[in-house]
Amino acid sequence: MKIVSIVILPVIVLFIIVYGSLKKIDIYNSFIKGAKEGLVTTFNIFPYIVSMVFAVNIFTKSNFLSFIFRPIEPLLNNLNISSSIFPLIFLRPISGNGSLVVLNNILAVNPDNFTSLLASTIQGSTDTTIYILSLYFGSVGIKKIRYALKAGLFADIIGIIFSFVIVYLLFS
């Protein structure tokens, strides 16, 4: 397996060079053109990335979600669920890295219990909907995101609900 991981990238590059040569394509100029377009795209999405990172950092450092869910912690403890799952649920649509930090904290405290299995399943079954919409739609100038936002958040809710169901059925 180690040899495959070492060899795969050079094989792909060699394949592209051979294929381009057979099709009589100027490979070097195509590469330069693609690199220029990549830089333009990077400069276009950079402000959106910086603003999302800034907003997520403020949100996570404030411990707002922990404060909100503290009153229902006794109920969750009766269900053998840590209240630390809710910051993950609310942060996942906003930031993948922020939700990974929350997941890491959950796994550090409870490495092998229902909450850690649930958190891992939620992390894998949902997406960073708000991040995707703000970054990619914003960078290309799409202003009307109403239906995409509803569909994405609905898919996240379904992923969370089925995470609870599946983890409960398989591991409790």
C-alpha positions in Angstrom: 0.0 0.0 0.0 2.9 2.3 0.7 4.3 1.8 -2.8 0.9 2.7 -4.3 0.7 6.0 -2.4 4.3 6.9 -3.5 3.7 5.9 -7.2 0.2 7.2 -7.8 0.9 10.9 -8.2 3.8 10.4 -10.7 1.7 8.0 -12.7 -1.1 10.5 -12.9 1.2 13.3 -14.0 2.9 11.0 -16.6 -0.6 9.9 -17.9 -1.6 13.6 -18.3 1.7 14.4 -20.2 1.3 11.4 -22.5 -2.4 12.0 -23.1 -1.8 15.7 -23.9 1.1 14.8 -26.2 -1.1 12.3 -28.1 -3.9 14.9 -28.4 -1.4 17.5 -29.6 -2.1 19.9 -26.7 0.4 22.5 -25.5 0.7 21.0 -22.0 3.0 23.7 -20.5 0.8 26.6 -21.7 -2.3 24.8 -20.5 -0.7 24.4 -17.1 0.2 28.0 -16.9 -3.3 29.1 -17.9 -4.8 26.8 -15.3 -2.4 28.2 -12.6 -3.4 31.8 -13.5 -7.1 30.9 -13.2 -6.4 29.2 -9.9 -4.8 32.3 -8.5 -7.7 34.5 -9.7 -10.1 32.1 -8.0 -8.1 32.2 -4.8 -8.1 36.0 -4.7 -11.8 36.0 -5.4 -12.7 33.7 -2.5 -10.1 35.0 0.0 -12.3 37.7 1.6 -15.1 35.1 2.1 -12.8 32.7 3.8 -11.3 35.3 6.1 -14.8 36.5 7.2 -16.0 33.0 7.9 -12.9 32.1 9.9 -13.3 35.3 11.9 -17.0 34.7 12.6 -16.5 31.1 13.6 -13.7 31.9 15.9 -15.9 34.6 17.7 -18.8 32.1 17.9 -16.7 29.2 19.3 -14.7 31.3 21.8 -17.8 32.8 23.3 -19.1 29.4 24.6 -22.6 30.6 23.8 -23.9 27.2 22.8 -22.6 25.6 26.0 -24.4 28.3 28.0 -27.7 27.7 26.1 -27.7 24.0 26.6 -26.7 23.9 30.2 -30.3 23.8 31.5 -31.2 20.6 29.6 -28.0 18.8 30.7 -29.7 16.6 33.4 -32.2 15.3 30.8 -29.4 14.5 28.4 -27.5 12.7 31.1 -30.5 10.5 31.7 -30.4 9.6 28.0 -26.6 8.9 28.3 -25.8 11.8 25.9 -23.4 14.5 26.8 -24.5 18.1 26.2 -21.3 18.7 24.3 -23.1 17.1 21.3 -25.2 20.3 20.7 -22.3 22.7 20.0 -21.3 20.2 17.3 -24.8 20.0 15.9 -25.0 23.8 15.6 -21.4 24.4 14.5 -21.3 21.7 11.8 -23.3 23.7 9.2 -21.1 26.8 9.8 -17.6 25.4 9.9 -15.9 22.1 9.3 -12.8 23.0 11.2 -14.7 24.4 14.1 -16.9 21.3 14.3 -13.7 19.1 14.1 -12.4 20.9 17.2 -15.6 20.2 19.1 -15.5 16.6 17.9 -11.9 16.3 19.1 -12.9 17.6 22.5 -15.8 15.1 22.7 -13.5 12.2 21.7 -10.8 13.4 24.2 -13.3 13.3 27.1 -15.3 10.3 26.1 -13.2 8.2 23.7 -15.5 5.2 23.4 -19.1 5.8 24.4 -22.5 6.6 22.9 -21.7 10.3 22.7 -18.5 9.9 20.8 -20.1 7.5 18.4 -23.0 9.9 17.9 -20.6 12.9 17.4 -18.5 11.0 14.8 -21.7 9.9 12.9 -23.0 13.5 12.9 -19.7 14.8 11.7 -19.7 12.3 8.8 -23.4 12.7 7.9 -23.7 16.4 7.7 -22.1 19.2 5.7 -20.9 22.7 6.2 -23.9 24.2 4.4 -23.7 27.8 5.5 -20.0 27.9 4.9 -20.4 26.5 1.4 -23.2 28.9 0.5 -21.4 32.0 1.8 -18.0 31.1 0.2 -18.9 29.6 -3.1 -22.1 31.5 -3.9 -20.6 34.7 -2.6 -17.5 34.4 -4.7 -19.5 34.0 -7.9 -22.0 36.7 -7.0 -25.1 34.6 -6.4 -27.4 36.5 -4.1 -30.6 34.4 -4.0 -29.6 31.4 -1.9 -33.1 30.8 -0.3 -33.8 27.4 -1.8 -30.2 26.1 -1.6 -30.1 27.1 2.1 -33.4 25.4 2.9 -32.3 22.2 1.1 -28.9 22.2 2.6 -30.1 22.7 6.2 -32.9 20.2 5.7 -30.3 17.6 4.6 -28.3 18.5 7.7 -31.3 18.0 10.0 -32.1 14.7 8.3 -28.5 13.6 8.8 -28.6 14.5 12.5 -31.9 12.8 13.1 -30.7 9.6 11.4 -27.4 9.8 13.2 -29.3 9.6 16.5 -31.5 6.7 15.2 -28.7 4.7 13.7 -26.3 5.1 16.6 -29.1 4.3 19.0 -30.2 1.2 17.1 -26.6 -0.1 16.5 -24.8 0.8 19.7 -27.2 1.1 22.6 
